[in-house]
Amino acid sequence: MELRIEPWGPGDLPLLEKLLGDPAMMEHLGGPETHDQLVERQKRYERLAETGMARRFKIVDKATGDAMGSVVYWDRAWRGEDVFEIGWSVLPQFQGRGVAGKGTALAIDEARSEKKHRFMYAFPSVDNGPSNAICRKLGFALIEEIEFEYPKGSFMRCNEWRLDLFALI
Ligand SMILES: CC(C)(COP(=O)(O)OP(=O)(O)OC[C@H]1O[C@@H](n2cnc3c(N)ncnc32)[C@H](O)[C@@H]1OP(=O)(O)O)[C@@H](O)C(=O)NCCC(=O)NCCS
């Protein structure tokens, strides 16, 4: 399947509702958000997009134009260094077809072209088989298993994966 990534925009609240409002989708991510939380979140994303800081993308099927999921990366400090963190999510009806892997690979290309940070991290729950497989497949190195705070105030067992964006590919 051919797909592309597009910056998150106004009008993407329905996709956000399907991704973050669904208990099945949020199993590894601290549970679903409420409608009001999602409306606020969408506003925040639109403001961020206006500042040119948009690194949140929807993953779109080139053939049909269907929005299938999202991928996002952002700046954070980690172990005393400024790095990127990345996360992804694909709607149930499009899972198991390589959509998250391909969409994430495209977002990594964007991050690499920024030449801003050397390292990108991902922290999937140790129980999240597909996400750990994606990290491995996309060339992340497994650092270690850690206790990770997400969402704020709750802790889960995660794998710490690191990708060197400056490495020759
Ligand atoms: C995790 C998620 C994004 C995966 O999306 P997807 O489009 O189905 O993933 P892909 O098809 O690109 O890749 C999944 C890979 O994991 C493998 N896989 C699937 N289930 C697996 C399991 N239980 N154990 C190990 N590997 C598994 C697949 O074989 C595939 O690898 P391959 O392409 O080499 O065959 C999707 O399930 C999701 O959105 N879940 C809810 C939100 C979430 O957990 N986000 C991630 C937070 S880190």
The ligand as an ORCA input file, in Angstrom:
! r2SCAN-3c Opt
* xyz 0 1
  C       1.017     -0.306     17.471
  C       0.290      0.018     16.182
  C       0.570      1.451     15.781
  C       0.755     -0.937     15.062
  O       0.196     -0.517     13.816
  P       0.258     -1.431     12.506
  O       0.002     -0.544     11.329
  O      -0.634     -2.607     12.685
  O       1.782     -1.907     12.507
  P       2.620     -2.446     11.265
  O       1.682     -3.312     10.443
  O       3.318     -1.339     10.586
  O       3.768     -3.323     11.939
  C       3.540     -4.186     12.943
  C       4.728     -5.133     12.976
  O       4.644     -5.818     14.196
  C       4.577     -7.211     13.977
  N       3.707     -7.725     15.017
  C       2.368     -7.672     15.087
  N       1.937     -8.209     16.250
  C       3.036     -8.596     16.932
  C       3.254     -9.198     18.193
  N       2.245     -9.487     19.006
  N       4.535     -9.427     18.560
  C       5.566     -9.116     17.759
  N       5.424     -8.540     16.555
  C       4.166     -8.278     16.142
  C       4.023     -7.348     12.585
  O       4.409     -8.588     12.016
  C       4.659     -6.172     11.876
  O       5.986     -6.438     11.481
  P       6.342     -6.759      9.927
  O       5.934     -5.547      9.158
  O       7.788     -6.973      9.940
  O       5.520     -7.952      9.584
  C      -1.240     -0.160     16.366
  O      -1.496     -1.453     16.849
  C      -1.853      0.856     17.311
  O      -2.127      1.976     16.901
  N      -2.077      0.494     18.583
  C      -2.693      1.378     19.543
  C      -1.845      2.614     19.871
  C      -0.419      2.277     20.288
  O      -0.220      1.339     21.037
  N       0.547      3.058     19.779
  C       1.943      2.818     19.999
  C       2.492      3.461     21.220
  S       4.239      3.204     21.332
*
